[in-house]
Amino acid sequence: MRLANTPRVMASRSGPVTDADYRVALDVQRFESSLSQGATIEVLWTVTGKRAKTPVTGRSSVREPAASPTPEGVAAAHSRALARVAQDIAAALK
């Protein structure tokens, strides 16, 4: 919500949302965890705007090291990696 600069964000797996300004489709290609390597995420995404004639597509490939080789460290690495994916998508909205 913060990156999109709107308080109206909804997640939906079913049915069209007709009043949405943007629709984001995600295709997660890779979501890996490793105590020694951290987190790796690869996502193909498409943003369709209500007024846009063509959708914006992109690919985010992120590798974040774990601060510590623990489950908590890997979870934090995934959180940072997902934040970077969100930044890529938010940049496409601007």
N, C-alpha and C positions, 0 to 999 in steps of 0.2 A: 504494500500500500504506500509506504513512504517513498519508494523509488518511482512509482507510477504517479505520484503526486495526486492521489485520489483516495478518499475514504471508502469508495465502493469497489471492492474486489470480491469476486465470488469464484468458488471452485465448483465445477459441474462436470460430471461424466455422462449425464443423460440429458437429452433434449436440448434444443437451442435456447440460448438466452437472447431474446430479441432486443432488449433495451441496453445491451452492453456497448460501450464505446470501443472496446477492443476485445478480441478473443485471442487467446494464446494456446496453441497446441504444442505439446511436448512429446518427443519421442526419445526416451532415454536409451541410448545405445550401450552405455557402459557405466556401471556403478560398482566400483571395487574398493575393498578395504584391505589394508595390510598393516600389521603392527610395525613392520620395518619401512614400508614405503609411504604410508599414509593413505590418502583418498585420491581416487581417480574417477572423474565423472566426464562423460561425453554425452551431449544432448543436441539433437536437431530440434529447432523450434521455428514456429511460424506465427507471426502476429498479423491479424486481420483487423483493420480499423473499420468502423461503421461508415466513414466517409471515404476511405481509401479505395482506389480502383484496383490496386494490386497488393497482395500480401507481401510482407517483409519476412524473408527467411534467413536463418542463420544457424551457425554451428558453434557450440561452446565446448571446448576441450580443456579441462582444468585438472591439474595435479597439485595437491596440497600436502606437504609433509606433515606428519604428526609431530607435535611438540614433545610428546613422550610416547614410547612404544607400549601404550596401554589402550584398552578399549575406549577410555575417556578421551585420550589423545587423538585416536582415529575419529571418534564422533565429532570432536571439535574441528578436525581437518575437513570432514564432510560438510559441516556447517559453513565453514569459510568457502569451500568450493561451491556450494549451492548459492551462497551470497554473490559470488563472482558470476555465476550463470544468470542470476536475477539482474545484476548490473548490466550484463550484455543485452538482455531483453529490454530493460528499461531504456537503455541508450537507443534502441531501435524505435521506441515510442516518440522520441524527441525529434 
